[in-house]
Amino acid sequence: MNKFKELRKKAGLTQIEFAQKLNVDQSTISKWEQDKAIPDIQMLVQLASFFNVSVDYLMGREQKVDNNVAGVQLERQTVKIPVYGTIPAGVPIEMIEDSYIEDYEDISADLLRGGNTYFALRVRGDSMLPKFESGDILILKQTEDCESGAYCAVSINHTECTFKKVIKKMNGLTLMPLNPDFEPLFFTNREVAELPVTILGVVKEVRRSY
């Protein structure tokens, strides 16, 4: 059983007010609260951030709530973000949006304040050795821009995705592997605009299992 209605009422919001805050129809809120529909993962993350709870709590899988603080908060201030399949650290393959959610990772709820969105990807391949290993989980902040030298998930032509160090230049940008056995990918400014080549997210944390 989901917690949407409980949390909405504790926040002092009507269905209409809640719908306006989320930019959805009031009927959508009603369906969520009656278990007739489930928000997609991005909306679940947004809702978790809004209420300061985890996605697990929203879906009724966690019970303990601390009501002694302003708003609605879990004792453990985390939210879960999806791990999307794998991302190549070699050559581009099909877009991560087309792959399945294979797992979830906990991140601090504070990271989502201000409307920030995070997602996770699993590295596959060895073009980013020695800093990033195959199997590493990347925690990325969703963004369409980055500083030169940032490690990013990058979309190419809306159909392919790769993980590289982004080097910005006057005449274009280079997607740079760290492993010298792999060749960099260079795109002119025209190619960046026309393909396009788009930043999906910037790496903020790397998680590795031993």
C-alpha positions in Angstrom: 0.0 0.0 0.0 1.4 3.4 -1.0 1.7 6.4 1.3 0.7 9.2 -1.1 -2.5 10.1 0.6 -1.0 9.9 4.1 1.9 12.2 3.2 -0.3 14.6 1.3 -2.6 15.1 4.2 0.3 15.5 6.7 1.6 18.2 4.4 -1.8 20.0 4.6 -2.5 19.8 0.8 -5.7 19.0 -1.0 -5.4 16.8 -4.1 -5.9 19.9 -6.3 -3.1 21.8 -4.5 -0.8 18.8 -4.6 -1.5 18.3 -8.4 -0.6 22.0 -9.0 2.7 21.6 -7.2 3.6 18.6 -9.3 2.1 20.0 -12.6 -0.1 16.9 -13.1 -3.9 16.5 -13.2 -5.9 16.0 -10.0 -7.2 12.7 -11.4 -3.6 11.5 -11.5 -3.2 12.1 -7.8 -6.5 10.3 -7.2 -5.3 7.2 -9.1 -2.0 7.1 -7.2 -3.8 7.3 -3.9 -6.2 4.5 -4.9 -3.4 2.3 -6.2 -4.9 2.5 -9.7 -1.6 3.8 -11.1 2.0 4.1 -10.0 4.2 7.2 -10.8 7.2 6.5 -13.1 10.6 6.4 -11.5 11.5 10.1 -12.1 8.2 11.1 -10.5 8.8 8.8 -7.6 12.2 10.4 -7.0 10.6 13.8 -7.2 7.9 12.8 -4.7 10.5 11.3 -2.4 12.4 14.6 -2.4 9.2 16.6 -1.9 8.2 14.6 1.2 11.8 13.9 2.4 11.2 10.2 2.4 12.6 7.3 0.4 11.0 5.7 -2.6 10.7 2.5 -0.6 8.6 4.4 2.0 6.4 5.9 -0.7 5.7 2.3 -1.9 4.9 1.1 1.6 8.1 -0.9 2.1 9.4 1.2 5.1 7.4 2.0 8.2 9.4 4.2 10.7 8.7 7.9 10.4 9.9 10.7 12.7 7.0 13.1 13.2 8.9 15.3 15.7 10.4 17.5 13.0 8.9 19.9 10.5 7.5 18.1 7.5 7.6 14.4 7.0 11.0 12.7 7.3 12.4 9.3 7.6 14.8 8.6 10.4 17.3 7.6 7.7 17.4 10.6 5.4 17.9 8.9 2.1 16.1 8.3 -1.1 16.6 5.6 -3.7 17.6 6.3 -7.2 17.5 3.9 -10.1 20.5 2.1 -11.5 20.0 1.9 -15.3 21.5 -1.2 -16.7 25.0 -0.6 -17.8 26.9 2.2 -19.5 29.9 1.4 -21.7 33.3 2.7 -20.9 34.5 1.8 -24.4 32.4 2.6 -27.4 28.9 4.0 -27.5 25.9 1.6 -27.4 22.1 2.1 -27.3 20.7 4.8 -25.0 20.5 4.0 -21.3 16.8 5.1 -21.3 16.1 1.9 -23.3 17.7 -0.3 -20.8 16.0 -1.8 -17.7 16.3 -0.6 -14.1 18.5 -3.3 -12.6 18.8 -2.0 -9.1 18.5 1.0 -6.8 21.1 3.0 -4.8 20.6 5.1 -1.7 21.7 8.7 -1.8 21.2 11.6 0.7 17.8 13.3 0.4 19.6 16.6 0.7 21.1 16.1 -2.8 17.6 16.4 -4.3 16.8 19.8 -2.7 16.3 22.6 -5.2 14.9 20.3 -7.8 18.1 18.4 -8.5 17.7 15.0 -10.1 20.2 12.1 -9.7 20.4 8.7 -11.4 22.9 5.8 -11.4 24.7 3.8 -14.1 26.9 0.8 -14.0 30.2 1.0 -15.9 31.0 -1.7 -18.4 34.4 -1.9 -20.2 37.9 -0.7 -19.5 38.4 2.5 -21.4 38.3 4.5 -18.2 40.8 2.5 -16.3 42.5 3.0 -13.9 40.2 5.5 -12.3 36.9 3.7 -13.2 36.6 -0.1 -13.3 34.0 -2.2 -15.0 31.2 -2.9 -12.5 31.5 0.5 -10.8 28.3 2.3 -10.1 28.3 5.9 -11.0 26.1 8.4 -9.1 25.3 11.2 -11.6 23.7 14.6 -11.2 21.4 15.1 -14.2 22.5 18.2 -16.2 22.8 19.4 -19.8 26.2 21.1 -19.3 29.5 20.5 -17.5 32.9 22.0 -16.8 35.7 21.0 -19.1 37.4 18.0 -17.5 34.3 16.5 -15.9 33.4 12.8 -16.1 30.1 12.5 -17.8 27.5 10.3 -19.3 27.0 11.6 -22.8 24.3 11.0 -25.4 25.3 10.9 -29.1 22.6 11.3 -31.7 19.8 10.5 -29.2 20.6 6.8 -29.8 23.9 6.1 -28.2 25.5 6.8 -24.8 29.0 6.6 -23.5 30.9 7.5 -20.4 34.0 9.7 -20.9 36.0 12.7 -19.6 34.6 15.7 -21.5 37.2 18.2 -22.8 35.8 21.4 -24.2 37.7 23.3 -26.9 37.0 26.3 -29.0 36.3 24.2 -32.1 34.3 21.4 -30.4 34.6 18.9 -27.6 36.5 15.7 -27.0 35.2 12.6 -25.2 38.4 11.4 -23.7 39.1 7.8 -22.4 41.6 7.5 -19.6 43.0 4.2 -20.9 45.6 5.0 -23.6 44.6 1.9 -25.5 41.4 3.7 -26.6 41.0 6.5 -29.0 39.3 9.8 -28.0 36.1 10.9 -29.8 36.2 14.4 -31.2 33.1 16.4 -32.3 33.1 19.8 -34.0 30.8 22.5 -32.7 28.6 21.8 -35.7 28.4 18.1 -35.0 27.6 18.8 -31.3 24.6 20.9 -32.4 23.4 18.8 -35.3 23.8 15.2 -34.1 23.4 16.3 -31.2 26.0 15.4 -28.6 24.4 16.1 -25.2 25.6 15.8 -21.6 23.2 13.6 -19.6 24.8 13.8 -16.2 28.0 14.5 -14.3 29.6 12.0 -12.0 29.4 13.0 -8.3 30.3 9.7 -6.7 31.7 6.3 -7.6 30.7 3.1 -5.7 32.7 0.0 -5.9 32.1 -3.5 -4.5 35.1 -5.6 -3.3 
